[in-house]
Amino acid sequence: WSVKVLVEHIVDLGHSKVKLRSDGEKSIKALLAQVSAELKRKGVTVVPDQTPEGDSQAGGVQEAAVKTVKDKTRCIWLQFCEMHGLKADAGNHRHQLLPWAVRYAGQLHTRTVKGADGRTGWQRHKGGWRDFPRKAIRWGEKVQYVQGGAKMKPQLEGKFATEGIFLGYIERTEEYIIGTPEGCVKTKDIHRMRPDEA
């Protein structure tokens, strides 16, 4: 799954050549070797860039990004536990939804935090000043959606809508990802539920 997601993100950037930086940790090197092989199959040239093992200063920008995503993930996860009445303890680190929280933390950061140029990472990637076109939703919030990805219409609310929890966005299409007991679905529109409905 990690290889698939990384490859999708890198290909979506649209570059024909990328530099993949990592420290010398074996698990990361193995992951990047698989990612590199898959990217080469897709026509993307990969330039490996390895920092000295254990030298966090050599990858300062990357280390700062990791810290930012960890901090956002922690906040998102604690909010989710509070919303759903879960105990936020060390046992939750294996929860099946946690990878989705990490993914959303990165999405949230690139769509809301502005750089020195006044634009978000999402705006720089898309090449403009347009804001991200989707509703801001708390991760893990219970929502209603129409099965099959159809547009939500007022007359359908409560009648044909199905409930799930918001997990994030699909990068290329900007559709919502909804978690259900049967698995994940994508949809173009959602209906946020009132607290008494959720």
C-alpha positions in Angstrom: 0.0 0.0 0.0 2.8 2.4 0.9 4.5 1.9 -2.5 1.3 2.3 -4.4 0.4 5.6 -2.6 3.9 7.1 -2.9 4.0 6.2 -6.6 0.6 7.8 -7.2 1.6 11.0 -5.4 4.9 11.3 -7.3 3.3 10.6 -10.7 0.6 13.1 -10.0 3.2 15.8 -9.6 3.9 15.5 -13.3 7.7 15.5 -13.2 9.7 13.3 -15.5 12.7 13.3 -13.0 12.6 13.2 -9.2 15.1 13.1 -6.4 14.2 10.7 -3.5 16.0 11.6 -0.3 16.3 9.3 2.7 18.6 8.4 5.5 20.3 5.0 5.4 17.7 3.2 7.4 17.1 -0.3 5.9 13.3 -0.2 5.9 13.2 3.2 4.1 15.9 2.2 1.6 13.8 -1.0 0.8 10.6 1.1 0.4 12.4 3.6 -1.9 13.9 0.8 -3.9 10.4 -0.6 -4.7 9.1 2.9 -5.4 12.0 3.7 -7.7 11.5 0.5 -9.7 7.8 1.2 -10.1 8.5 4.8 -11.1 11.0 3.7 -13.7 8.3 1.4 -15.2 6.1 4.5 -15.5 8.9 6.5 -17.3 10.0 8.6 -14.3 13.8 9.0 -13.8 14.7 8.6 -10.1 17.9 10.2 -8.6 18.6 8.7 -5.2 19.9 11.0 -2.5 21.0 9.5 0.8 21.9 11.6 3.8 24.3 10.1 6.4 22.5 7.7 8.7 21.5 9.3 12.0 22.3 12.9 10.8 19.0 14.6 11.1 20.6 18.0 10.2 21.4 16.7 6.7 17.7 16.3 5.9 16.5 19.4 7.8 13.6 20.3 5.5 12.4 16.6 5.4 12.7 16.2 9.2 10.7 19.4 9.7 8.0 18.0 7.3 7.9 14.7 9.1 7.5 16.5 12.5 4.7 18.7 11.0 2.8 15.7 9.7 3.3 13.7 13.0 2.0 16.7 15.0 -1.1 17.2 12.8 -1.8 13.4 12.8 -1.6 13.4 16.6 -4.2 16.2 16.8 -6.4 14.7 14.2 -6.3 11.3 15.9 -7.1 12.7 19.4 -10.0 14.6 17.9 -11.3 11.5 16.3 -11.0 9.5 19.5 -12.9 12.2 21.4 -15.6 12.4 18.7 -16.2 8.6 18.7 -15.7 7.9 22.4 -12.5 6.0 22.0 -9.7 6.0 24.6 -6.6 7.6 23.0 -3.9 5.3 24.3 -0.8 3.6 23.0 -2.9 0.6 21.9 -4.4 2.8 19.1 -1.2 2.9 17.2 -2.3 -0.2 15.3 -5.8 1.0 14.5 -6.8 0.3 10.9 -7.8 4.0 10.3 -4.5 5.5 11.5 -2.8 5.4 8.0 -5.8 7.4 6.7 -5.2 10.0 9.5 -1.5 10.4 8.4 -2.6 10.8 4.8 -5.1 13.4 5.7 -2.6 15.3 7.8 -0.5 15.8 4.7 -3.5 16.8 2.6 -4.6 19.3 5.3 -1.1 20.8 5.4 -0.7 21.2 1.6 -4.2 22.7 1.3 -4.1 25.2 4.1 -0.5 26.3 5.0 0.8 29.1 2.9 4.5 29.5 2.0 6.6 32.6 1.6 5.0 33.2 -1.9 1.5 33.4 -0.3 0.3 30.2 -1.8 -0.4 26.7 -0.4 1.4 23.7 -1.7 -1.8 22.6 -3.4 -2.0 26.0 -5.2 1.6 25.7 -6.3 1.1 22.2 -7.6 -2.1 23.2 -9.5 -0.4 26.3 -10.9 -2.7 29.1 -9.7 -4.3 31.0 -6.8 -7.6 29.1 -6.7 -8.4 27.7 -3.2 -9.1 24.0 -2.7 -12.7 23.6 -3.9 -13.9 21.1 -1.2 -15.5 21.6 2.1 -13.3 21.6 5.2 -14.4 18.6 7.2 -13.1 17.1 10.4 -11.3 13.8 9.8 -13.4 10.9 10.9 -16.6 12.9 11.0 -19.8 11.0 10.3 -21.3 12.1 6.9 -24.0 11.0 4.5 -23.2 10.3 0.8 -25.0 9.0 -2.2 -23.8 5.6 -3.3 -22.3 5.5 -6.8 -20.7 8.9 -6.4 -23.8 10.8 -7.6 -24.3 14.5 -6.6 -26.2 14.9 -3.3 -29.6 16.5 -3.9 -31.8 17.9 -1.1 -34.6 15.6 -2.0 -32.3 12.6 -1.6 -31.0 13.5 1.9 -32.0 10.9 4.4 -33.8 8.9 1.7 -31.0 7.3 -0.4 -28.0 8.6 1.5 -25.7 6.1 3.2 -23.6 7.0 6.3 -19.8 6.7 6.5 -16.9 8.6 8.0 -14.8 11.1 6.1 -11.2 9.9 5.5 -9.8 12.4 3.0 -9.6 13.3 -0.6 -8.6 11.5 -3.8 -5.7 13.6 -5.1 -6.4 13.7 -8.9 -10.2 14.0 -8.8 -10.6 15.8 -5.4 -13.5 13.5 -4.6 -14.2 12.6 -1.0 -13.0 9.3 0.5 -15.6 7.8 2.8 -15.0 4.8 5.1 -17.7 2.3 5.6 -17.9 -1.1 7.3 -17.6 -2.7 3.8 -14.6 -0.6 2.8 -13.8 2.8 1.3 -15.9 4.5 -1.4 -15.4 7.7 -3.3 -18.1 10.3 -3.8 -18.4 13.8 -5.4 -20.6 15.2 -2.7 -21.5 14.7 1.0 -23.9 15.9 3.6 -22.5 16.8 7.0 -24.7 15.5 9.7 -26.0 17.6 12.6 -24.7 16.5 16.0 -28.1 15.0 16.9 -28.0 12.9 13.7 -24.5 11.5 14.1 
